[in-house]
């Protein structure tokens, strides 16, 4: 019962969301309602029964069938054997899942420091270290600073916001770009009270967002502003990569979190590229020309007004 109480809110929330989506379908009118009314009611009834079973029947049966005493440990009951086997399998899967999650969320900073001190990088790491002008002392300083001050997602968020600003600029939604620029300006004004003005104007992620949003706010006036925004975005991140190359090297080649995110991103991109032509030819009509025939029957003498 304690296990059921721990997940009770999540189970109720999930079931409520499904019911909230499918219950209004039961009230559709017309031909569509005749087709989907039973479907909506069936889903809602099934979710209600499932919720009752998960909160009442499941814990009760588990407490009755899963309870073990000293005399029952060597029991030959087939139901108990099945439950014991399932419990062992569940424990194994839980351990493996925990190991995978821990690996995905790990940044082996100790290995980075060890490789930087000894200079024993792998082939690809050594190649990119030479091409990127990576210095061991600077790499050690970057990793130690991050261990002391904590990990920050601000560069990634700034990059994503920049991409969104470029998309909004291409769509000529200047109101949204101006609004984002004003928000960034508000954060900059707050930083003026805590840090030097030069650092706030040039060294912060929010300042980059402000300048990019300010330029793209005029994208509706012509393509020249969109081009300037794209050039500004490129210059900003090329400069960022050059300045913070040691930070990027440490995370790209050691951080498991970045590997998972990059892998998911590549899978998404290749999935879209691979499925795009197929979806286009399957679900979208090849022509927007159609023919409709409408027959109207009216009594003689009926006016068409």
Protein Blocks (a to p, Z undefined) as FASTA:
>chain_A
ZZmmmmmmmmmmmmmmmmmmmmmmmmpghjllmmmmmmmmmmmmmmmmmmmmmmmmmmmm
mmmmmpccfklmmpcbfklmmmmmmmmmmmmmmmmmmmmmmmmmpccfklmmmmmmnopa
cfklmmmmmmnopafklmmmmmmmmmmnopafklmmmmmmmmmmmmmmmnopaklmmmmm
mmmmmmmmmmmmmmcfklmmmmpmklmmmmmmmmmmmmmnomklmmmmmmmmmmmmmmmm
mmmmmmmmmmmmmmmklmmmmmmmmmmmmmmmmmmmmmmmmmpcfbfcdcddddddddeh
iafZZ
